Amino acid sequence: LWCHRLPLTSKFRSLSPSCIVPALLPPGESVGMDDSIPLLFYLNAAAGGALSPSEPKQCWKMHAMSAKEVPDLVSKFYGFLGAKEVLGPSAEERRAAFEAALGVFEQQLELSGGTWLLGTARMTVLDIALFPFVERIMLGVLQWYRGFDHSRFVRLGRWYEDC
């Protein structure tokens, strides 16, 4: 399992079909797997599924948000953090898009009525998939580079502390 800088060895390239990290070579396999969210689902299933909700509608919601809302937030995060205004949206438009993406998770926490995104008794794959990006926000990456104040996202702040 590689989770840090990209190894440029031929062995790594043979293990990671897309040459991205993280990558995992399951026991007995000759071709590896990569991409964070699919790997989370694989590891969850390999460990007995303890990080999936037992209720079918919550399970669907976990998969749907992991496939759409998490990647959308990641895209908006990096768009806000580093994009230039040469051909793209203005800084204000990028900030608004990022805040809207964060708002989806803030609202989901309100709807869940609990500690975790799906209102389950324990965290799920969805919580784990979202955590690294919320952590970057809470640690001040966007405040440092873009003057972003995350304090109005109160539920996400509490969720982050509970993680």
C-alpha positions in Angstrom: 0.0 0.0 0.0 1.5 3.3 -1.1 -0.1 6.5 0.2 2.7 9.1 0.0 4.7 10.4 -2.9 4.3 8.6 -6.2 7.0 5.9 -6.7 8.2 6.0 -10.3 9.5 2.4 -10.4 8.4 -0.1 -13.0 7.1 -2.3 -10.1 4.7 0.5 -9.0 3.6 1.1 -12.5 2.8 -2.6 -12.8 0.8 -2.5 -9.6 -1.2 0.7 -10.2 -3.2 0.5 -13.4 -3.6 4.3 -13.5 -0.2 5.1 -11.9 -1.9 6.9 -9.0 -1.8 6.5 -5.3 -2.9 4.9 -3.1 -2.4 1.5 -4.7 -2.9 -2.0 -3.4 -1.9 -5.4 -4.6 -4.2 -7.9 -3.0 -2.7 -11.2 -1.9 -2.5 -13.7 -4.8 -3.2 -11.1 -7.5 -0.8 -9.9 -10.3 -2.6 -6.6 -11.1 -3.1 -4.0 -8.4 -6.0 -1.7 -7.7 -5.9 2.1 -7.2 -8.1 5.1 -6.6 -9.0 6.1 -3.0 -12.7 5.6 -2.9 -12.9 2.3 -4.7 -10.1 1.0 -2.5 -12.1 2.0 0.6 -15.0 0.0 -0.6 -12.7 -3.0 -1.4 -11.0 -2.8 2.1 -14.4 -2.5 3.7 -15.7 -5.6 2.0 -12.5 -7.5 2.6 -12.9 -6.7 6.4 -16.5 -7.9 6.5 -18.4 -4.7 5.6 -18.3 -3.1 9.1 -18.1 0.4 7.6 -21.2 0.1 5.5 -24.7 0.8 6.8 -26.9 -2.2 7.2 -30.0 -0.3 6.0 -30.2 -0.5 2.1 -31.2 3.2 1.6 -28.3 4.4 3.7 -26.0 2.1 1.8 -27.2 3.5 -1.5 -26.7 7.1 -0.1 -23.2 6.2 0.9 -22.3 4.9 -2.5 -24.1 7.8 -4.3 -22.4 10.5 -2.2 -19.0 8.8 -2.5 -19.3 8.7 -6.3 -20.7 12.3 -6.8 -20.5 14.7 -3.8 -17.0 13.7 -2.5 -15.3 14.0 -5.9 -17.2 17.3 -6.5 -15.9 18.7 -3.2 -12.4 17.6 -4.0 -12.6 19.3 -7.4 -14.0 22.5 -5.9 -11.3 22.4 -3.2 -8.4 22.3 -5.6 -10.2 24.7 -8.0 -10.5 27.2 -5.1 -7.0 26.5 -3.8 -4.9 26.8 -6.9 -6.8 27.8 -10.1 -5.9 30.9 -12.0 -8.5 33.2 -13.5 -7.0 33.2 -17.0 -9.8 31.3 -18.7 -11.9 30.0 -15.8 -14.2 31.3 -13.2 -13.3 34.2 -11.0 -12.0 33.8 -7.5 -15.4 34.7 -6.1 -17.1 32.1 -8.3 -14.6 29.4 -7.3 -15.2 30.3 -3.6 -19.0 30.2 -4.0 -18.7 26.8 -5.8 -16.5 25.4 -3.0 -18.8 26.8 -0.3 -21.8 25.2 -2.0 -20.0 21.8 -2.2 -19.2 22.1 1.6 -22.8 23.1 2.2 -24.0 19.7 0.8 -22.1 18.0 3.6 -23.2 20.5 6.2 -26.8 19.9 5.2 -26.3 16.1 5.2 -25.0 16.3 8.8 -28.1 18.3 9.7 -30.4 15.7 8.0 -28.6 12.8 9.6 -29.2 14.1 13.1 -26.2 12.3 14.4 -22.4 12.4 14.6 -21.8 10.7 11.3 -22.8 11.7 7.8 -25.4 9.0 7.4 -26.8 9.1 11.0 -25.3 5.7 11.7 -24.0 4.6 15.1 -20.4 4.5 13.6 -18.5 6.1 10.8 -18.9 4.7 7.3 -16.8 4.6 4.2 -18.3 8.0 3.3 -17.0 9.6 6.5 -13.5 8.2 5.8 -13.5 9.3 2.1 -14.4 12.9 3.1 -12.1 13.2 6.1 -8.8 14.1 4.4 -10.3 17.1 2.6 -12.2 18.4 5.6 -9.0 18.0 7.6 -7.1 20.2 5.1 -9.8 22.8 5.5 -9.8 22.6 9.3 -6.0 22.7 9.5 -6.1 26.1 7.7 -4.7 25.3 4.2 -7.4 27.4 2.6 -7.2 30.1 5.3 -3.5 30.4 4.7 -3.7 30.5 0.9 -7.1 32.0 0.2 -8.2 33.7 3.5 -11.1 31.1 3.8 -12.9 31.1 7.2 -14.5 27.7 7.8 -16.2 28.7 11.1 -19.6 29.0 9.5 -19.6 25.3 8.8 -20.3 24.4 12.4 -21.6 20.8 11.8 -18.5 19.9 9.7 -16.3 21.3 12.4 -18.0 19.1 15.0 -17.9 16.1 12.7 -14.1 16.7 12.1 -13.5 16.8 15.9 -15.5 13.6 16.4 -13.4 11.8 13.7 
